Amino acid sequence: MNEYIEQFTQIWNQSDALSLIVFGGFFLMVYFLPTLLAVFFNRRHLVKIAVFNLPAGFSVIAWGALIVWAVTGKAGDYIQQKLAKRAVQPG
């Protein structure tokens, strides 16, 4: 365990500010990918997705579920509308 900490410390000390900023930006983009996808797909549950994204980033399963929610939300609304029409129509 101490070897990993020492390696991390060495890498951290050897890296310059630009590479740390680039890595930090990339990390934040991946961490908040569900929120970014919700913005891109214009989801009405954007605020809920953003709030759930904060703790869900620590769990791969929850983070993946948020990505699915952010991407397929409108498709789910469309399917619900189709099912509602079928339930109303006789036969």
N, C-alpha and C positions, 0 to 999 in steps of 0.2 A: 504494500500500500504506500509506503514511504517513497518507493521508487517512482510511482506514478505522480506523486505530489512534487517530487524533485524534477521530473521531466516537464511537468506543467509549468513549474516555476522557471525553468530554463527557457522554454519556448516563449513564455510570457515576457521575460526580460529581453529576449533577442528580437522580438517583433517590434516593428515601428508603428507609429500612430496611425498611418494610413491603412495598414493592413488590419489593425484592430477595429477601425471605424467601418471598413468594408465587411469584415466578419460580423460585427455587431449588427449592421444593417441587414445582412443576409439572414442572420439568426432571427431577428425580429420579423422579417417578412415571412419566414417559414413558420414561426410561432403563431403569428396572427393571420395565417393563410385562410382559415375559415371566415374571419371577419372581412378580409379583402375580397374573397369570393362573394360574400353576401353583398358587399357594396357593388361589385361588378354586375351581379345578377339582379340588383335592385330589389332585395328581399324586404318584405314588410316587417320581418322579425329581426332586423339588423341589430337593434339594441340588445335583444335577448341573446343573439349569437355572440355579440361582442362581450357581454357580461360573462356568459358561460365560457368564453374562450380563455379568460384569465386563468382560472384554475384547471381547465381541461387541457392546457398545454403540457401539463405534467403527466398526463395519461394518454398513451397512444390510442387507446380504444375510444375514449371520449373525444379526443381531437379528431379522429377519423369520423366519428358520428357527426360532429359539427360540420365537417366538410361535406358529408352527404346531405345534411340538412340545408346547408348554404347553397348547394348546387341543385338539388332536386325539389326544392320547395314549391316552385311554380308548377312543376310536373305533378306534384301531389295534389295541388289545388285543382288542376285540370282533371285528374282522375276522380276526385271527389265530386266535381260537377257532373261528369259523365255518369257516375253511379247514382247521383241524385236524380238525374233525368230518367234513368232506367227504372228507378223505384217509383216515380210518379206516373210513367206511361203504363197503361194496362197491357197485359199480354206478354 
